[in-house]
Amino acid sequence: MSTDGLRLAVGTLSVVRVAAPRHLAPGTFRATALLAPLAVLPLGLGVTGLGLLGARLDAPATVVALLALALLALGTRVLHLDGLSDTADGLTASYDAARSLEVMRGGTAGPAGVVAVVLVLGLQAAALAALLPTTVGAVHAGLAVCASRGAIALCAVPALPAARPGGLGAGFAGVVPVPVAVGMWAVLAGILAAPGALADGSWWPGPVAAVGAVGVVVVLLARVRRRLGGITGDVLGAAIELALTALLVGLAVAAS
């Protein structure tokens, strides 16, 4: 894995300031996609830490969950939520790909974007409120933050071209072979299985949630492939947020 790939992953996916990549070759973007879960490890640890602290102080679960979402929003410069909003607006704006891409480029949140962000944040908050009060749940929540960034690898498979030249979408388009993306998610599913397996032998919630997250992202990508012609940087952000939501909801349901 190249140092440039790690720099791009950390600099793009978090507020941590790093030196700019020296080379932006396809290999750099491939490394970024594969290192993305590690790049946000501080955010995952922060969410877990908030959960453990909140449980120790007997703080209201909803308050702790909202603080965790605030941490994620600040720690990512709200970049992924912005991508979710723009993608929702683009997919509902028009059946013409060029018009949809123009709406997404505009960056102003429309009704569909607002609804998408509210629903996603609401689901994430409810799931975090269920997970964070327990040690296993807090660890699962932190791991979910990291694992959700694996959505970038799914967006970067060869079946998905860039919807337009330039930008992050063009850089990531087609750089991760399908077997590598599948293998990456198999590893992430195994990691998500560990907290439950070590605590009480319940290993299955993590892998099940991972399968659900992959399914949600695949549905999104099929939609943008048909409507937009491929991926954009906004789609990457939307995929991350939807993957995180699916992971958290799946883990919360399993824990209930």
C-alpha positions in Angstrom: 0.0 0.0 0.0 1.4 3.4 -0.9 1.9 6.2 1.5 0.1 8.4 -1.0 -3.0 6.2 -0.7 -3.0 6.5 3.0 -2.5 10.3 2.8 -5.4 10.6 0.4 -7.6 8.3 2.6 -6.9 10.3 5.8 -7.1 13.7 4.2 -10.3 13.0 2.3 -12.2 11.0 4.9 -11.3 12.9 8.1 -10.3 16.3 9.3 -6.8 15.1 10.2 -4.3 17.2 8.4 -1.8 15.3 6.4 0.6 16.1 3.6 -0.9 16.0 0.1 -0.3 12.9 -2.0 2.6 13.3 -4.4 1.1 11.1 -7.1 -2.6 10.4 -8.0 -2.2 7.3 -10.1 -4.9 4.5 -10.2 -2.8 2.6 -7.7 -3.1 5.5 -5.3 -6.9 5.5 -5.4 -6.9 1.7 -5.1 -4.8 2.0 -1.9 -7.1 4.7 -0.6 -10.2 2.5 -1.1 -8.6 -0.4 0.7 -7.2 1.7 3.5 -10.3 3.8 4.1 -11.5 1.8 7.2 -8.2 2.3 8.8 -8.1 6.0 7.9 -11.1 6.7 10.2 -10.0 4.6 13.1 -9.8 7.7 15.4 -13.4 8.4 14.6 -14.4 4.8 15.4 -12.5 5.0 18.7 -14.1 8.3 19.5 -17.6 6.8 19.1 -16.7 3.8 21.2 -15.2 6.0 23.8 -18.3 8.2 24.0 -20.4 5.1 24.5 -18.3 3.8 27.3 -18.1 7.2 29.0 -21.8 7.7 28.6 -22.5 4.3 30.2 -20.2 5.0 33.1 -21.9 8.4 33.7 -25.3 6.9 33.2 -26.0 9.6 30.6 -29.2 9.5 28.5 -28.6 7.1 25.6 -30.2 9.6 23.1 -27.8 12.4 24.2 -24.8 10.1 23.8 -26.0 9.0 20.4 -26.4 12.6 19.2 -23.0 13.5 20.5 -21.5 10.6 18.6 -23.2 11.8 15.4 -21.9 15.3 16.1 -18.4 13.8 16.4 -18.7 12.0 13.1 -20.1 15.1 11.4 -17.3 17.3 12.6 -14.7 14.6 12.1 -15.6 14.3 8.4 -16.4 18.0 7.7 -20.0 16.7 7.0 -18.6 15.7 3.6 -20.5 12.3 3.4 -23.8 13.8 4.4 -23.4 16.4 1.8 -22.8 13.6 -0.8 -25.9 11.8 0.4 -28.0 15.0 0.1 -26.7 15.8 -3.4 -27.1 12.2 -4.6 -30.7 12.1 -3.4 -31.5 15.4 -5.1 -29.8 14.3 -8.3 -31.6 11.0 -8.5 -35.0 12.7 -8.0 -34.4 15.8 -10.1 -34.8 14.4 -13.6 -34.6 11.3 -15.7 -32.0 13.1 -17.8 -28.5 12.1 -16.6 -26.9 15.5 -17.6 -29.6 17.4 -15.7 -29.2 15.2 -12.6 -25.5 15.7 -12.6 -25.9 19.4 -12.9 -28.2 19.4 -9.9 -25.7 17.4 -7.9 -22.9 19.8 -8.9 -24.9 22.8 -7.6 -24.6 21.6 -4.0 -27.8 23.3 -2.7 -29.9 20.9 -0.7 -33.4 20.3 -2.1 -36.4 18.5 -0.6 -35.2 15.0 -1.4 -31.7 15.7 0.0 -33.1 17.1 3.2 -35.4 14.1 3.7 -32.6 11.7 3.0 -30.3 13.3 5.5 -33.0 13.5 8.2 -34.0 9.9 7.7 -30.4 8.6 7.7 -29.4 10.6 10.8 -32.6 9.6 12.6 -31.9 5.9 11.9 -28.3 6.3 13.0 -29.3 8.1 16.2 -31.9 5.5 17.1 -29.5 2.6 16.4 -26.6 4.3 18.3 -28.9 4.9 21.3 -29.6 1.2 21.4 -25.9 0.2 21.0 -23.8 2.6 23.0 -25.1 1.8 26.5 -23.4 -1.6 26.4 -19.7 -2.4 26.0 -20.2 -4.8 23.1 -22.6 -2.3 21.5 -20.2 0.5 21.8 -17.4 -1.5 20.3 -19.7 -2.6 17.5 -20.6 1.0 16.8 -17.0 2.1 16.5 -16.2 -0.8 14.2 -19.2 0.0 12.1 -17.9 3.5 11.5 -14.7 2.1 10.2 -16.3 -0.7 8.2 -18.7 1.6 6.5 -15.8 3.2 4.7 -15.4 -0.1 2.9 -18.3 1.1 0.7 -15.7 3.0 -1.3 -14.2 -0.3 -2.5 -17.7 -1.4 -3.7 -18.0 1.9 -5.6 -14.7 1.4 -7.3 -15.3 -2.0 -9.0 -14.8 -2.1 -12.8 -18.6 -2.3 -13.6 -19.0 1.3 -12.5 -17.5 4.0 -14.7 -17.2 7.6 -13.7 -20.4 9.6 -14.5 -18.3 12.6 -15.6 -14.6 13.3 -16.1 -12.6 14.7 -13.2 -13.2 14.6 -9.5 -13.0 11.8 -7.0 -15.5 9.7 -8.9 -13.2 9.5 -11.9 -10.2 8.8 -9.7 -11.9 5.8 -8.0 -13.7 4.4 -11.0 -12.7 0.8 -11.8 -9.6 0.6 -9.6 -10.7 -2.2 -7.3 -11.2 -5.7 -8.8 -14.4 -7.4 -7.7 -12.6 -10.2 -5.8 -10.6 -7.7 -3.8 -13.7 -5.8 -2.8 -15.5 -9.0 -1.8 -12.4 -10.1 0.1 -12.2 -6.8 1.9 -15.8 -7.1 3.1 -15.2 -10.7 4.2 -12.5 -9.4 6.4 -14.7 -6.6 7.7 -17.4 -9.1 8.4 -15.0 -11.2 10.4 -13.9 -8.2 12.4 -17.5 -7.2 13.1 -18.1 -10.8 14.4 -15.3 -10.5 17.0 -17.0 -8.4 19.8 -20.0 -10.7 20.1 -18.0 -13.9 19.7 -15.6 -12.8 22.5 -18.4 -11.6 24.8 -21.0 -14.3 24.7 -20.4 -16.4 21.6 -22.9 -14.4 19.5 -20.7 -13.9 16.4 -23.4 -13.7 13.8 -24.8 -10.1 14.2 -21.7 -8.5 12.7 -21.5 -10.6 9.5 -25.3 -10.3 9.0 -25.1 -6.5 9.3 -22.2 -6.5 6.9 -24.2 -8.4 4.3 -27.0 -5.9 4.7 -24.7 -3.0 4.3 -23.3 -4.5 1.1 -26.8 -5.1 -0.2 -27.9 -1.5 0.4 -24.8 -0.1 -1.3 -25.2 -2.4 -4.3 -28.8 -1.2 -4.7 -27.6 2.4 -4.6 -24.9 1.7 -7.2 -27.3 -0.1 -9.5 -29.5 2.9 -9.3 -26.8 5.5 -10.0 -25.4 3.3 -12.8 -28.7 3.3 -14.5 -29.6 6.9 -13.9 -26.3 8.8 -13.9 -24.1 6.4 -16.0 -21.6 5.9 -13.1 -20.2 7.2 -9.9 -19.3 10.7 -8.7 -17.7 11.9 -5.5 -21.1 12.5 -4.1 -22.1 8.9 -4.6 -19.1 7.8 -2.6 -20.3 9.9 0.4 -23.9 8.6 0.0 -22.6 5.0 -0.1 -20.6 5.5 3.1 -23.6 7.0 5.0 -26.0 4.3 3.8 -23.5 1.6 4.7 -23.1 3.0 8.2 -26.8 3.2 8.6 -27.3 -0.4 7.5 -24.5 -1.6 9.8 -25.8 0.3 12.9 -29.5 -0.7 12.3 -28.5 -4.3 11.7 -26.4 -4.5 14.9 -29.0 -2.7 16.9 -31.8 -5.0 15.8 -29.7 -8.0 16.6 -28.9 -6.6 20.1 -32.6 -5.9 20.9 
